[in-house]
Structure formats: structure tokens, C-alpha cells
Amino acid sequence: MRKIGSTSGHIAPIKLLMDAGLNPKTDFKTVMLDDKGVEA
């Protein structure tokens, strides 16, 4: 993810994962990478 609270870089991706049936507290770990996400 990019920045906490960012619509396109945080909120929307979390919602997509939740809509797919995943629980963000137990099914995956969210890491805020800012602009380093592409490198990761």
C-alpha cells in the first residue's frame, strides 16, 4: 500500500481484498511502502 488514508493507495485496495472475502486483520499483512512498492 502507499499512504495511510489514501483512497487509491490504501482504502480502495483494502476494500477490494475484503470484497474478495479476505480479513485484513487475519488473512494478510498490510505494509505501507509509499513509492517503494514497485521495487518490492
N, C-alpha and C positions, 0 to 999 in steps of 0.2 A: 504494500500500500504506500501511498505517497505522504500526505499530510493529514493529521487528525482533523476530522470535521470537513474535509474537502469532499464535495459532492461526487466528483468523478474519480477521485483517487482514494476514497475511503468508504463513504456511505453507500454509493451505488454498488461497488464490488461486494461489500458485505451483504447487501440485500440480495444480490444475485446468488451468492452462496447459500444464504438462508432459504431463498425460494427453491433451491435445489435440494433442500432437506437437511442441510448441514447446520450444526450448532456451533457458533463461533467460540463458545466457551469450552467446548469439549472435543470438537472434531478437527480443528486446525488451529495453528498459532499465527496470529497476525503480527507482522513485523513492519514497522514504518521505515521505509528505505529512502524516502524522498526521491531525489534524482538518480540514486544508485540502483534503482530497481531493474533497469535494463542490464546493468552489469551482473547483477545477481542471477 
